[in-house]
Amino acid sequence: MHEHDKLTIEAVKKVGPSVVSIVISKYLPKIKSGYTLPFSSAPLFGNSESDDKEKVKIGGGSGFIVHPDGLILTNKHVVFDQEAEYVAVTSEGDEYPAKVVSRDPIYDIAVLKIDAKDLPAVKLGNSGKIELGQTVIAIGNALGMFTNTVSKGIISGLSRTISASLGSGGELEHLRGVLQTDVAINQGNSGGPLIDLDGEAIGINTAIIFGAQNIGFSIPINWAKKDLEDIIKYGRIIKPYLGLLYVMLNKKLQKTYSLPIDHGALVVRDHDPKSIAIVPDSPADKAGIKENDIVVELDGEILDEHTDLSDMLQKFGVGDTIQMTVLRKEERLKLKAKIEERK
């Protein structure tokens, strides 16, 4: 056996007991009668009685234990339905009702809690030290059926930007800075760990591109570390909040819309008819930011395609005062905002 294979096997043995399957169930109206298609148990049509409901398994995902007292990391899109019930199933087959402690308001991260002690917890690595071509391993509940399925590949891209679906309602979440990998990732092993050969979690498997082979994405584990620190300390995930919608400018947008500069965050509402560019009484509103302003700098650091306003904001804490350089038509303004907690 090659030494490289031994490292893979040891890493899987170390992490495997910490990986859980997440079963998603919901109470749905019970079908009273109806016709079914041949070889199918699904009713073609029928009557449902709203008062007569049954518990139905509607999906599955993966997660991994990150604290011996029962804290579990997974994707927000796995536990996005607030009306559903969740059960964590360990590699030993033990089942625990799982409570969603917090859903990250920005990233595709959620933290669950089960009532158990002395559980095997995954050691969290440092996603800031990941290199292109590095060997990585994904462990999860493949297709919602095959528990602790192991896939191996490499890191094929760093700091990618994708849009991922949060649930069946069509909600989309835009994720920046994610890891691209050729490891086989599917809907079932979303939320499972992406580990290195030392058996440390360096990412959370989150998305695939349908119709494309060997293209998957993972959330860097460093993003989740801050969430876990907040939950242990405050009981919730705390994120800074400014209260504005924007689009990051580039040379193409400058040319298309005849803008004065090719960088910065243009404060503008989105395509939703009910959308507003600045939330009333938000830190941005109190600071005097107006729609169509361009936020050029945040605390002296220039904002561009590679330095996003939202990413920069995460460096500050609730209660911090930040200085923004704003371009309003031909006038450059210096505005101050006191950061609040995102609710």
N, C-alpha and C positions, 0 to 999 in steps of 0.2 A: 504494500500500500504506500502511495506517495505521501510525503510529509504534508503537502498542501491538503490532501484529502483528510488526513488526520486532524488538521486544524479545523476543517469544516465540520467534521463529525463531533469534535469536542465542543465547538461553539453551539451546535444544535442541542447537544445533551445538556449544556449549561442553561440554555434559554427555554427549551421546550416545555419544562414543567410550569413556567410562568405565563405561557400563552393560553388564553381562554377563548372559547367560542361564545358569542353573544347572540342569544335567541330573542327575536323580537315577536311579541304577541299582542293581540288587540281583540277587544270584544266587538264582534260584528253581528248585525242582524242575522238571525237564523232563517235559512230558506225553508219555507213550509212545504212547497211542492213545486214541481217543474219537470221539464224534459231534459234529458241529457243526450249528448252526442255519443255514438258508439265508441267504446274504449276510452271514455272520458268520464270523470266523476264530477266535472263542473257543470252546473245547470245551464241549459241554453236560455231558459227564462223561467220565472216562477214568482211566487209571492213571498215577501219577507215580512216578518212581524217585528216591528221596532222594539217592542217590549221584551221579546224573546231573543236573547243574544247568546252567542257562544264564543269561547276563547279560541282564536285562530292564530296559528303561526304565520306571520306575514313576511318574515325575512330573517336574515342572519348576517353576522359580521364577525370580526375578531377584535381582540384587545390583549393587553399584557399587563401583568401585575407589576407595579412600580414601588409598592410599599408593603411591608409584611402585614400591616393592619388592614389590607383590603382595598387600597386605591388602585384603580385600573385606568390605563390610558387607552383611548380609542379615537376614532374620527367623529367629528360632530355630525356628519351626514349619516353615520350608522345609527345614532340615537337622536335624530332630529325631531321625530314625532313625539310631542309632549303628551299625547294621549295613550301611547303604547306602553306596554310593560316589558321589562328587560330582565333576562336571566343569564348569568355568567356560568358557563360550564367549564370546569377545569380539565386538564389533561387526564386526570384520574376518574373523570366522570361525575364528580361532585357538582351539584347545582345550587346556586345561590341567587336569590332575588337581588337585582342590582339597581341602586338608586343613582340617578344622574345628579352628581354634586354640582357640576357647572359645565356650561357650554361656552367655549371661547367666542367672544363677539366678533373677532377678526379672523382667526385662523381656523382651519378644519380640525379642531382638537376638542375633545370632551373628556371629562374625568368622571368615572363611576366609583361607587363605594359598595362593597359587599361586607356582610357581617361575619368576618372570619379573622383569625389571628395566625401569626407565625407562618405566613405564606411565603413561597419562594419568589423573591422580587428580582426583576431584571436590573442589572447595573446600567446606568445611563452613560453613554460615551460623550464625545465632544464632536458635534457635527461641523464645527468650524475648522476642523483639521482634515476633513475628507478630501481625497485627491481623485482626479479623473482616472479611471481605469482600476480603481480600488475594488477588490472582491467584496461583495455583499451578499447576504442571505435573507430571504423573506420567509417568515413562518406565519401560517394562518389557517383559517377555516375555508379552504378552497371551495368556491361555488356554493358555500353555505352547507356543504355536505361532508367534505373530507377534512376532518380535524387534523391540526398540526401537520399540514402539508408544507414541505420544504422546497424552496426554489432558490437557485444560485445564479449570480450574474455579476455585473460590474456597474460602477457609477459611470454613466455615459454623458452626463451633463450636470452643470451646477447653476444655481440661481435662475431657474426657468420660471416663466409666467404662464399660468393656465387658468381656465374657467371651469369650475366643477359644479355639478348639480348637488344641491343639498337634500332634495327629497322629491317625492312624486308631484309636488305642487309646482314644479318648474323653477323654483328659486335657484339662482346661480350665485356662486361665491368666487371672487377673483383672487387667486393665490399667486403671490410673487415669491421668488427666492426658493422654490422647491427643488428637490433633487430629482434628476432624471436617471432612470435605471433600466436595464434590459431584463431585469428579473420578472418572471411571470406573475403579474398581479391581476386579480379579478375582484368582482364585487364581494365575494365571500371573505377574502382575506384583507379587505380594507380594514384598517384599524390595528392590524398586526404589526409586529416590530420588523424593522429592517436592521440587521445586525452586521457587525464586522467579524473578522476571524478571531478576535479576542472575546467574542460572546457578549459584546456591549451594544445596546440599542443606540443607533445613530439616526434613526428616522422612524416615522409612522407611515406605513403604506396607505396611500390615499386615493389614487386615481389611475385610470388607464385611458388611452385613446381608442375608442371603438373602431374596428376595422383596420387597426395598425398592429403589427406584431412587434413584440419586444420593446414597447415603449410604455413605461410606467413611471409614476411619480410618488415621491415620499416627502412628508413634512420633516424638516430638520428637527432633531430631538432638542436642540437648544431652545427652540421656541416653546416647547412644552415644559422645560425646566422651570421657567419663571412662573408658569401657571401652577405647577405643583407647589412651589414655594408660597404662592399667594394662598392656595387652598389650605395648606398646613398652618399658615400664620393667621389668615383672615377668614377662612371658610368659604371663600369665593375667589374667582379670577378677577383681578383688577386691571383695567386697561385705561390709558389716558384718552381723553375725549376733547376734540376741538369744535366739532359741530358744523362741518361744511362739506359740500360735494365738490369734486374737482376732477380735472383731467390733466395728466402730465404732458407738457408740450415737448415737441421735437421739431426738426426742420421741416418735415412733411406737413404737420399741422400749421406751422407758421406760414408756409407758402399757401396752403389751401384756404386759410381764413384771414390772410393778410395781417398777421399779428406782428407786434413790434419786436418780439424776441422769440428765440427757439427753445427756451428752457423755462422751468418754473411750473407752478401748479395754477392752472386757470380755474377760478371759482365759477362753476356753472352747474345748472341743474341737469339731470339726465332726461331720458326720453319719456319717463312716466309723467302723464298729465298732472298728477298730484305732487310731483317732485318740487322741492325747494332747494335753492343753492346753499342757503345759510339757515340753520335751525334757530328760531327765535329764542332769545335769552341764553344762547350757548356762549361758550368762551369766545368763539369767533365773532359772534354778534356783538358781544360786549366790547370787544377790541376795536370794533368799527370796520370790520371787513365787509366789502360790498360785492354783489354779484358782478362778474367780469373783471374783478381784480386779479392780478397775477402775483401769487406769493413766490418771490424770487429766492429769498434766503430764510433759513430758520436758524436762529442763534448764530448767524455768521457763516453758515454752511450753505453753499449754493445747491439749489434743487434742480435736478435734471432727470433724464430717463433712467439713470442708474442710481439716483438718490431720491427715492420717492418720499413725498410728504408724510404718508402714513408710516413708512419704515422709520423715518427720522423721529416721528412723534413717540415711537415706542421707547426711545432712549430716555425719555423724561418721565417723571413721576407725577402722580396726582398732587396738585397744590403748587407745582413748579410754575414759575413765570417765564415765558419764552418771548423773545423779541423776533418779530417778523419784518422783513423788508418786502414791501408791497408796491407793485407798479400799477398805478391807476391812471389810465390814459398815458400822459407824458410825465406824470408826477410820481416820484419815488417817496414812499412814506415809511416811517418806522412806527410799527404798532406793537403793543404788548398784550399778551393774553395769559390768563391764569388757567392752567389745565385742570379740568374736572374729571371725575370718574365716569366712564361709559356705563350707562345703566342698561 
